[in-house]
């Protein structure tokens, strides 16, 4: 039954362009999955450092 329906297949050139786009997309997603958690962790440490410095200054008048 399904063999009665024509299935268009793009040319090899178009298929290669699709592959390139998908590979680039995959690389970007991988970079985000690696880089974003590291950036969040760095900002958390920075926040904790400045928070502690402000609390120390408020309590002692010294940083």
mmCIF file of the N, C-alpha and C atoms, coordinates in Angstrom:
data_MODEL
# 
_entry.id   MODEL 
# 
loop_
_atom_site.group_PDB 
_atom_site.id 
_atom_site.type_symbol 
_atom_site.label_atom_id 
_atom_site.label_alt_id 
_atom_site.label_comp_id 
_atom_site.label_asym_id 
_atom_site.label_entity_id 
_atom_site.label_seq_id 
_atom_site.pdbx_PDB_ins_code 
_atom_site.Cartn_x 
_atom_site.Cartn_y 
_atom_site.Cartn_z 
_atom_site.occupancy 
_atom_site.B_iso_or_equiv 
_atom_site.pdbx_formal_charge 
_atom_site.auth_seq_id 
_atom_site.auth_comp_id 
_atom_site.auth_asym_id 
_atom_site.auth_atom_id 
_atom_site.pdbx_PDB_model_num 
ATOM 1   N N  . UNK A 1 1  ? 0.813  -1.193 0.000  1.00 0.00 ? 1  UNK A N  1 
ATOM 2   C CA . UNK A 1 1  ? 0.000  0.000  0.000  1.00 0.00 ? 1  UNK A CA 1 
ATOM 3   C C  . UNK A 1 1  ? 0.864  1.268  0.000  1.00 0.00 ? 1  UNK A C  1 
ATOM 4   N N  . UNK A 1 2  ? 1.896  1.279  0.831  1.00 0.00 ? 2  UNK A N  1 
ATOM 5   C CA . UNK A 1 2  ? 2.751  2.460  0.880  1.00 0.00 ? 2  UNK A CA 1 
ATOM 6   C C  . UNK A 1 2  ? 3.567  2.637  -0.392 1.00 0.00 ? 2  UNK A C  1 
ATOM 7   N N  . UNK A 1 3  ? 3.825  1.563  -1.093 1.00 0.00 ? 3  UNK A N  1 
ATOM 8   C CA . UNK A 1 3  ? 4.623  1.687  -2.308 1.00 0.00 ? 3  UNK A CA 1 
ATOM 9   C C  . UNK A 1 3  ? 3.870  2.391  -3.434 1.00 0.00 ? 3  UNK A C  1 
ATOM 10  N N  . UNK A 1 4  ? 2.619  2.699  -3.221 1.00 0.00 ? 4  UNK A N  1 
ATOM 11  C CA . UNK A 1 4  ? 1.843  3.436  -4.217 1.00 0.00 ? 4  UNK A CA 1 
ATOM 12  C C  . UNK A 1 4  ? 2.069  4.943  -4.114 1.00 0.00 ? 4  UNK A C  1 
ATOM 13  N N  . UNK A 1 5  ? 2.665  5.387  -3.011 1.00 0.00 ? 5  UNK A N  1 
ATOM 14  C CA . UNK A 1 5  ? 2.895  6.813  -2.804 1.00 0.00 ? 5  UNK A CA 1 
ATOM 15  C C  . UNK A 1 5  ? 4.328  7.164  -3.186 1.00 0.00 ? 5  UNK A C  1 
ATOM 16  N N  . UNK A 1 6  ? 4.467  8.160  -4.044 1.00 0.00 ? 6  UNK A N  1 
ATOM 17  C CA . UNK A 1 6  ? 5.828  8.566  -4.410 1.00 0.00 ? 6  UNK A CA 1 
ATOM 18  C C  . UNK A 1 6  ? 6.493  9.307  -3.234 1.00 0.00 ? 6  UNK A C  1 
ATOM 19  N N  . UNK A 1 7  ? 7.736  8.990  -3.010 1.00 0.00 ? 7  UNK A N  1 
ATOM 20  C CA . UNK A 1 7  ? 8.501  9.651  -1.951 1.00 0.00 ? 7  UNK A CA 1 
ATOM 21  C C  . UNK A 1 7  ? 9.617  10.444 -2.625 1.00 0.00 ? 7  UNK A C  1 
ATOM 22  N N  . UNK A 1 8  ? 9.536  11.761 -2.553 1.00 0.00 ? 8  UNK A N  1 
ATOM 23  C CA . UNK A 1 8  ? 10.587 12.560 -3.184 1.00 0.00 ? 8  UNK A CA 1 
ATOM 24  C C  . UNK A 1 8  ? 11.894 12.457 -2.386 1.00 0.00 ? 8  UNK A C  1 
ATOM 25  N N  . UNK A 1 9  ? 12.984 12.316 -3.098 1.00 0.00 ? 9  UNK A N  1 
ATOM 26  C CA . UNK A 1 9  ? 14.302 12.239 -2.476 1.00 0.00 ? 9  UNK A CA 1 
ATOM 27  C C  . UNK A 1 9  ? 15.125 13.397 -3.022 1.00 0.00 ? 9  UNK A C  1 
ATOM 28  N N  . UNK A 1 10 ? 15.662 14.227 -2.124 1.00 0.00 ? 10 UNK A N  1 
ATOM 29  C CA . UNK A 1 10 ? 16.468 15.359 -2.604 1.00 0.00 ? 10 UNK A CA 1 
ATOM 30  C C  . UNK A 1 10 ? 17.756 14.871 -3.274 1.00 0.00 ? 10 UNK A C  1 
ATOM 31  N N  . UNK A 1 11 ? 18.316 15.731 -4.077 1.00 0.00 ? 11 UNK A N  1 
ATOM 32  C CA . UNK A 1 11 ? 19.571 15.396 -4.758 1.00 0.00 ? 11 UNK A CA 1 
ATOM 33  C C  . UNK A 1 11 ? 20.682 15.204 -3.721 1.00 0.00 ? 11 UNK A C  1 
ATOM 34  N N  . UNK A 1 12 ? 21.767 14.602 -4.149 1.00 0.00 ? 12 UNK A N  1 
ATOM 35  C CA . UNK A 1 12 ? 22.910 14.366 -3.260 1.00 0.00 ? 12 UNK A CA 1 
ATOM 36  C C  . UNK A 1 12 ? 23.435 15.694 -2.709 1.00 0.00 ? 12 UNK A C  1 
ATOM 37  N N  . UNK A 1 13 ? 23.471 16.724 -3.543 1.00 0.00 ? 13 UNK A N  1 
ATOM 38  C CA . UNK A 1 13 ? 23.959 18.029 -3.099 1.00 0.00 ? 13 UNK A CA 1 
ATOM 39  C C  . UNK A 1 13 ? 23.080 18.581 -1.974 1.00 0.00 ? 13 UNK A C  1 
ATOM 40  N N  . UNK A 1 14 ? 21.776 18.474 -2.132 1.00 0.00 ? 14 UNK A N  1 
ATOM 41  C CA . UNK A 1 14 ? 20.844 18.961 -1.109 1.00 0.00 ? 14 UNK A CA 1 
ATOM 42  C C  . UNK A 1 14 ? 20.969 18.110 0.154  1.00 0.00 ? 14 UNK A C  1 
ATOM 43  N N  . UNK A 1 15 ? 21.117 16.812 -0.016 1.00 0.00 ? 15 UNK A N  1 
ATOM 44  C CA . UNK A 1 15 ? 21.296 15.936 1.145  1.00 0.00 ? 15 UNK A CA 1 
ATOM 45  C C  . UNK A 1 15 ? 22.563 16.315 1.915  1.00 0.00 ? 15 UNK A C  1 
ATOM 46  N N  . UNK A 1 16 ? 23.631 16.639 1.193  1.00 0.00 ? 16 UNK A N  1 
ATOM 47  C CA . UNK A 1 16 ? 24.887 17.026 1.844  1.00 0.00 ? 16 UNK A CA 1 
ATOM 48  C C  . UNK A 1 16 ? 24.719 18.338 2.603  1.00 0.00 ? 16 UNK A C  1 
ATOM 49  N N  . UNK A 1 17 ? 23.988 19.287 2.031  1.00 0.00 ? 17 UNK A N  1 
ATOM 50  C CA . UNK A 1 17 ? 23.736 20.553 2.727  1.00 0.00 ? 17 UNK A CA 1 
ATOM 51  C C  . UNK A 1 17 ? 22.930 20.317 4.001  1.00 0.00 ? 17 UNK A C  1 
ATOM 52  N N  . UNK A 1 18 ? 21.963 19.435 3.929  1.00 0.00 ? 18 UNK A N  1 
ATOM 53  C CA . UNK A 1 18 ? 21.158 19.102 5.113  1.00 0.00 ? 18 UNK A CA 1 
ATOM 54  C C  . UNK A 1 18 ? 22.051 18.477 6.189  1.00 0.00 ? 18 UNK A C  1 
ATOM 55  N N  . UNK A 1 19 ? 22.929 17.578 5.785  1.00 0.00 ? 19 UNK A N  1 
ATOM 56  C CA . UNK A 1 19 ? 23.850 16.946 6.730  1.00 0.00 ? 19 UNK A CA 1 
ATOM 57  C C  . UNK A 1 19 ? 24.742 17.993 7.382  1.00 0.00 ? 19 UNK A C  1 
ATOM 58  N N  . UNK A 1 20 ? 25.272 18.925 6.593  1.00 0.00 ? 20 UNK A N  1 
ATOM 59  C CA . UNK A 1 20 ? 26.138 19.972 7.139  1.00 0.00 ? 20 UNK A CA 1 
ATOM 60  C C  . UNK A 1 20 ? 25.398 20.828 8.158  1.00 0.00 ? 20 UNK A C  1 
ATOM 61  N N  . UNK A 1 21 ? 24.175 21.202 7.851  1.00 0.00 ? 21 UNK A N  1 
ATOM 62  C CA . UNK A 1 21 ? 23.381 22.011 8.777  1.00 0.00 ? 21 UNK A CA 1 
ATOM 63  C C  . UNK A 1 21 ? 23.138 21.247 10.075 1.00 0.00 ? 21 UNK A C  1 
ATOM 64  N N  . UNK A 1 22 ? 22.772 19.983 9.963  1.00 0.00 ? 22 UNK A N  1 
ATOM 65  C CA . UNK A 1 22 ? 22.505 19.178 11.157 1.00 0.00 ? 22 UNK A CA 1 
ATOM 66  C C  . UNK A 1 22 ? 23.772 18.948 11.981 1.00 0.00 ? 22 UNK A C  1 
ATOM 67  N N  . UNK A 1 23 ? 24.904 18.755 11.328 1.00 0.00 ? 23 UNK A N  1 
ATOM 68  C CA . UNK A 1 23 ? 26.163 18.586 12.062 1.00 0.00 ? 23 UNK A CA 1 
ATOM 69  C C  . UNK A 1 23 ? 26.550 19.868 12.783 1.00 0.00 ? 23 UNK A C  1 
ATOM 70  N N  . UNK A 1 24 ? 26.361 21.019 12.133 1.00 0.00 ? 24 UNK A N  1 
ATOM 71  C CA . UNK A 1 24 ? 26.642 22.301 12.786 1.00 0.00 ? 24 UNK A CA 1 
ATOM 72  C C  . UNK A 1 24 ? 25.716 22.509 13.974 1.00 0.00 ? 24 UNK A C  1 
ATOM 73  N N  . UNK A 1 25 ? 24.463 22.176 13.812 1.00 0.00 ? 25 UNK A N  1 
ATOM 74  C CA . UNK A 1 25 ? 23.496 22.308 14.899 1.00 0.00 ? 25 UNK A CA 1 
ATOM 75  C C  . UNK A 1 25 ? 23.889 21.413 16.072 1.00 0.00 ? 25 UNK A C  1 
ATOM 76  N N  . UNK A 1 26 ? 24.292 20.194 15.775 1.00 0.00 ? 26 UNK A N  1 
ATOM 77  C CA . UNK A 1 26 ? 24.718 19.261 16.823 1.00 0.00 ? 26 UNK A CA 1 
ATOM 78  C C  . UNK A 1 26 ? 25.947 19.793 17.558 1.00 0.00 ? 26 UNK A C  1 
ATOM 79  N N  . UNK A 1 27 ? 26.890 20.365 16.826 1.00 0.00 ? 27 UNK A N  1 
ATOM 80  C CA . UNK A 1 27 ? 28.097 20.920 17.452 1.00 0.00 ? 27 UNK A CA 1 
ATOM 81  C C  . UNK A 1 27 ? 27.746 22.088 18.365 1.00 0.00 ? 27 UNK A C  1 
ATOM 82  N N  . UNK A 1 28 ? 26.838 22.944 17.930 1.00 0.00 ? 28 UNK A N  1 
ATOM 83  C CA . UNK A 1 28 ? 26.421 24.082 18.754 1.00 0.00 ? 28 UNK A CA 1 
ATOM 84  C C  . UNK A 1 28 ? 25.735 23.599 20.018 1.00 0.00 ? 28 UNK A C  1 
ATOM 85  N N  . UNK A 1 29 ? 24.870 22.618 19.890 1.00 0.00 ? 29 UNK A N  1 
ATOM 86  C CA . UNK A 1 29 ? 24.179 22.065 21.065 1.00 0.00 ? 29 UNK A CA 1 
ATOM 87  C C  . UNK A 1 29 ? 25.177 21.445 22.033 1.00 0.00 ? 29 UNK A C  1 
ATOM 88  N N  . UNK A 1 30 ? 26.169 20.746 21.515 1.00 0.00 ? 30 UNK A N  1 
ATOM 89  C CA . UNK A 1 30 ? 27.187 20.134 22.374 1.00 0.00 ? 30 UNK A CA 1 
ATOM 90  C C  . UNK A 1 30 ? 27.981 21.203 23.110 1.00 0.00 ? 30 UNK A C  1 
ATOM 91  N N  . UNK A 1 31 ? 28.344 22.276 22.402 1.00 0.00 ? 31 UNK A N  1 
ATOM 92  C CA . UNK A 1 31 ? 29.073 23.370 23.042 1.00 0.00 ? 31 UNK A CA 1 
ATOM 93  C C  . UNK A 1 31 ? 28.252 23.990 24.164 1.00 0.00 ? 31 UNK A C  1 
ATOM 94  N N  . UNK A 1 32 ? 26.966 24.177 23.932 1.00 0.00 ? 32 UNK A N  1 
ATOM 95  C CA . UNK A 1 32 ? 26.103 24.745 24.966 1.00 0.00 ? 32 UNK A CA 1 
ATOM 96  C C  . UNK A 1 32 ? 25.992 23.817 26.161 1.00 0.00 ? 32 UNK A C  1 
ATOM 97  N N  . UNK A 1 33 ? 25.878 22.530 25.903 1.00 0.00 ? 33 UNK A N  1 
ATOM 98  C CA . UNK A 1 33 ? 25.750 21.566 26.997 1.00 0.00 ? 33 UNK A CA 1 
ATOM 99  C C  . UNK A 1 33 ? 27.010 21.495 27.842 1.00 0.00 ? 33 UNK A C  1 
ATOM 100 N N  . UNK A 1 34 ? 28.151 21.816 27.256 1.00 0.00 ? 34 UNK A N  1 
ATOM 101 C CA . UNK A 1 34 ? 29.406 21.808 28.002 1.00 0.00 ? 34 UNK A CA 1 
ATOM 102 C C  . UNK A 1 34 ? 29.666 23.186 28.616 1.00 0.00 ? 34 UNK A C  1 
ATOM 103 N N  . UNK A 1 35 ? 29.535 24.221 27.821 1.00 0.00 ? 35 UNK A N  1 
ATOM 104 C CA . UNK A 1 35 ? 29.905 25.563 28.261 1.00 0.00 ? 35 UNK A CA 1 
ATOM 105 C C  . UNK A 1 35 ? 28.939 26.201 29.233 1.00 0.00 ? 35 UNK A C  1 
ATOM 106 N N  . UNK A 1 36 ? 27.661 25.985 29.053 1.00 0.00 ? 36 UNK A N  1 
ATOM 107 C CA . UNK A 1 36 ? 26.670 26.652 29.896 1.00 0.00 ? 36 UNK A CA 1 
ATOM 108 C C  . UNK A 1 36 ? 26.752 26.218 31.351 1.00 0.00 ? 36 UNK A C  1 
ATOM 109 N N  . UNK A 1 37 ? 26.813 24.936 31.667 1.00 0.00 ? 37 UNK A N  1 
ATOM 110 C CA . UNK A 1 37 ? 26.953 24.557 33.076 1.00 0.00 ? 37 UNK A CA 1 
ATOM 111 C C  . UNK A 1 37 ? 28.235 25.106 33.709 1.00 0.00 ? 37 UNK A C  1 
ATOM 112 N N  . UNK A 1 38 ? 29.330 25.140 32.958 1.00 0.00 ? 38 UNK A N  1 
ATOM 113 C CA . UNK A 1 38 ? 30.579 25.691 33.483 1.00 0.00 ? 38 UNK A CA 1 
ATOM 114 C C  . UNK A 1 38 ? 30.428 27.180 33.767 1.00 0.00 ? 38 UNK A C  1 
ATOM 115 N N  . UNK A 1 39 ? 29.751 27.894 32.896 1.00 0.00 ? 39 UNK A N  1 
ATOM 116 C CA . UNK A 1 39 ? 29.523 29.328 33.098 1.00 0.00 ? 39 UNK A CA 1 
ATOM 117 C C  . UNK A 1 39 ? 28.634 29.562 34.309 1.00 0.00 ? 39 UNK A C  1 
ATOM 118 N N  . UNK A 1 40 ? 27.603 28.766 34.469 1.00 0.00 ? 40 UNK A N  1 
ATOM 119 C CA . UNK A 1 40 ? 26.711 28.899 35.625 1.00 0.00 ? 40 UNK A CA 1 
ATOM 120 C C  . UNK A 1 40 ? 27.486 28.645 36.915 1.00 0.00 ? 40 UNK A C  1 
ATOM 121 N N  . UNK A 1 41 ? 28.328 27.628 36.914 1.00 0.00 ? 41 UNK A N  1 
ATOM 122 C CA . UNK A 1 41 ? 29.123 27.327 38.110 1.00 0.00 ? 41 UNK A CA 1 
ATOM 123 C C  . UNK A 1 41 ? 30.085 28.471 38.431 1.00 0.00 ? 41 UNK A C  1 
ATOM 124 N N  . UNK A 1 42 ? 30.716 29.044 37.415 1.00 0.00 ? 42 UNK A N  1 
ATOM 125 C CA . UNK A 1 42 ? 31.631 30.166 37.629 1.00 0.00 ? 42 UNK A CA 1 
ATOM 126 C C  . UNK A 1 42 ? 30.890 31.367 38.199 1.00 0.00 ? 42 UNK A C  1 
ATOM 127 N N  . UNK A 1 43 ? 29.708 31.659 37.682 1.00 0.00 ? 43 UNK A N  1 
ATOM 128 C CA . UNK A 1 43 ? 28.924 32.796 38.195 1.00 0.00 ? 43 UNK A CA 1 
ATOM 129 C C  . UNK A 1 43 ? 28.454 32.543 39.626 1.00 0.00 ? 43 UNK A C  1 
ATOM 130 N N  . UNK A 1 44 ? 28.152 31.281 39.961 1.00 0.00 ? 44 UNK A N  1 
ATOM 131 C CA . UNK A 1 44 ? 27.752 30.939 41.328 1.00 0.00 ? 44 UNK A CA 1 
ATOM 132 C C  . UNK A 1 44 ? 28.909 31.191 42.291 1.00 0.00 ? 44 UNK A C  1 
ATOM 133 N N  . UNK A 1 45 ? 30.115 30.787 41.904 1.00 0.00 ? 45 UNK A N  1 
ATOM 134 C CA . UNK A 1 45 ? 31.291 31.027 42.748 1.00 0.00 ? 45 UNK A CA 1 
ATOM 135 C C  . UNK A 1 45 ? 31.565 32.516 42.888 1.00 0.00 ? 45 UNK A C  1 
ATOM 136 N N  . UNK A 1 46 ? 31.395 33.264 41.812 1.00 0.00 ? 46 UNK A N  1 
ATOM 137 C CA . UNK A 1 46 ? 31.591 34.709 41.854 1.00 0.00 ? 46 UNK A CA 1 
ATOM 138 C C  . UNK A 1 46 ? 30.569 35.348 42.787 1.00 0.00 ? 46 UNK A C  1 
ATOM 139 N N  . UNK A 1 47 ? 29.332 34.937 42.687 1.00 0.00 ? 47 UNK A N  1 
ATOM 140 C CA . UNK A 1 47 ? 28.278 35.447 43.562 1.00 0.00 ? 47 UNK A CA 1 
ATOM 141 C C  . UNK A 1 47 ? 28.622 35.165 45.021 1.00 0.00 ? 47 UNK A C  1 
ATOM 142 N N  . UNK A 1 48 ? 29.043 33.935 45.324 1.00 0.00 ? 48 UNK A N  1 
ATOM 143 C CA . UNK A 1 48 ? 29.367 33.570 46.705 1.00 0.00 ? 48 UNK A CA 1 
ATOM 144 C C  . UNK A 1 48 ? 30.538 34.392 47.227 1.00 0.00 ? 48 UNK A C  1 
ATOM 145 N N  . UNK A 1 49 ? 31.542 34.623 46.389 1.00 0.00 ? 49 UNK A N  1 
ATOM 146 C CA . UNK A 1 49 ? 32.698 35.417 46.797 1.00 0.00 ? 49 UNK A CA 1 
ATOM 147 C C  . UNK A 1 49 ? 32.272 36.838 47.174 1.00 0.00 ? 49 UNK A C  1 
ATOM 148 N N  . UNK A 1 50 ? 31.512 37.496 46.294 1.00 0.00 ? 50 UNK A N  1 
ATOM 149 C CA . UNK A 1 50 ? 31.107 38.874 46.570 1.00 0.00 ? 50 UNK A CA 1 
ATOM 150 C C  . UNK A 1 50 ? 30.107 38.947 47.720 1.00 0.00 ? 50 UNK A C  1 
ATOM 151 N N  . UNK A 1 51 ? 29.238 37.968 47.829 1.00 0.00 ? 51 UNK A N  1 
ATOM 152 C CA . UNK A 1 51 ? 28.308 37.929 48.959 1.00 0.00 ? 51 UNK A CA 1 
ATOM 153 C C  . UNK A 1 51 ? 29.081 37.832 50.268 1.00 0.00 ? 51 UNK A C  1 
ATOM 154 N N  . UNK A 1 52 ? 30.046 36.931 50.339 1.00 0.00 ? 52 UNK A N  1 
ATOM 155 C CA . UNK A 1 52 ? 30.847 36.772 51.552 1.00 0.00 ? 52 UNK A CA 1 
ATOM 156 C C  . UNK A 1 52 ? 31.653 38.028 51.849 1.00 0.00 ? 52 UNK A C  1 
ATOM 157 N N  . UNK A 1 53 ? 32.196 38.652 50.805 1.00 0.00 ? 53 UNK A N  1 
ATOM 158 C CA . UNK A 1 53 ? 32.961 39.887 51.003 1.00 0.00 ? 53 UNK A CA 1 
ATOM 159 C C  . UNK A 1 53 ? 32.072 40.988 51.565 1.00 0.00 ? 53 UNK A C  1 
ATOM 160 N N  . UNK A 1 54 ? 30.871 41.121 51.052 1.00 0.00 ? 54 UNK A N  1 
ATOM 161 C CA . UNK A 1 54 ? 29.950 42.148 51.555 1.00 0.00 ? 54 UNK A CA 1 
ATOM 162 C C  . UNK A 1 54 ? 29.523 41.862 52.985 1.00 0.00 ? 54 UNK A C  1 
ATOM 163 N N  . UNK A 1 55 ? 29.249 40.612 53.291 1.00 0.00 ? 55 UNK A N  1 
ATOM 164 C CA . UNK A 1 55 ? 28.853 40.265 54.657 1.00 0.00 ? 55 UNK A CA 1 
ATOM 165 C C  . UNK A 1 55 ? 30.007 40.477 55.635 1.00 0.00 ? 55 UNK A C  1 
ATOM 166 N N  . UNK A 1 56 ? 31.224 40.151 55.202 1.00 0.00 ? 56 UNK A N  1 
ATOM 167 C CA . UNK A 1 56 ? 32.393 40.383 56.051 1.00 0.00 ? 56 UNK A CA 1 
ATOM 168 C C  . UNK A 1 56 ? 32.579 41.874 56.283 1.00 0.00 ? 56 UNK A C  1 
ATOM 169 N N  . UNK A 1 57 ? 32.436 42.675 55.244 1.00 0.00 ? 57 UNK A N  1 
ATOM 170 C CA . UNK A 1 57 ? 32.577 44.127 55.370 1.00 0.00 ? 57 UNK A CA 1 
ATOM 171 C C  . UNK A 1 57 ? 31.503 44.685 56.291 1.00 0.00 ? 57 UNK A C  1 
ATOM 172 N N  . UNK A 1 58 ? 30.286 44.208 56.151 1.00 0.00 ? 58 UNK A N  1 
ATOM 173 C CA . UNK A 1 58 ? 29.194 44.693 56.995 1.00 0.00 ? 58 UNK A CA 1 
ATOM 174 C C  . UNK A 1 58 ? 29.450 44.346 58.460 1.00 0.00 ? 58 UNK A C  1 
ATOM 175 N N  . UNK A 1 59 ? 30.043 43.197 58.720 1.00 0.00 ? 59 UNK A N  1 
ATOM 176 C CA . UNK A 1 59 ? 30.267 42.760 60.097 1.00 0.00 ? 59 UNK A CA 1 
ATOM 177 C C  . UNK A 1 59 ? 31.523 43.374 60.710 1.00 0.00 ? 59 UNK A C  1 
ATOM 178 N N  . UNK A 1 60 ? 32.573 43.565 59.915 1.00 0.00 ? 60 UNK A N  1 
ATOM 179 C CA . UNK A 1 60 ? 33.859 43.995 60.473 1.00 0.00 ? 60 UNK A CA 1 
ATOM 180 C C  . UNK A 1 60 ? 34.317 45.355 59.972 1.00 0.00 ? 60 UNK A C  1 
ATOM 181 N N  . UNK A 1 61 ? 33.755 45.822 58.906 1.00 0.00 ? 61 UNK A N  1 
ATOM 182 C CA . UNK A 1 61 ? 34.217 47.068 58.303 1.00 0.00 ? 61 UNK A CA 1 
ATOM 183 C C  . UNK A 1 61 ? 35.453 46.861 57.439 1.00 0.00 ? 61 UNK A C  1 
ATOM 184 N N  . UNK A 1 62 ? 35.895 45.606 57.286 1.00 0.00 ? 62 UNK A N  1 
ATOM 185 C CA . UNK A 1 62 ? 37.068 45.276 56.470 1.00 0.00 ? 62 UNK A CA 1 
ATOM 186 C C  . UNK A 1 62 ? 36.687 44.202 55.459 1.00 0.00 ? 62 UNK A C  1 
ATOM 187 N N  . UNK A 1 63 ? 37.337 44.266 54.319 1.00 0.00 ? 63 UNK A N  1 
ATOM 188 C CA . UNK A 1 63 ? 37.088 43.229 53.309 1.00 0.00 ? 63 UNK A CA 1 
ATOM 189 C C  . UNK A 1 63 ? 38.111 42.136 53.458 1.00 0.00 ? 63 UNK A C  1 
# 
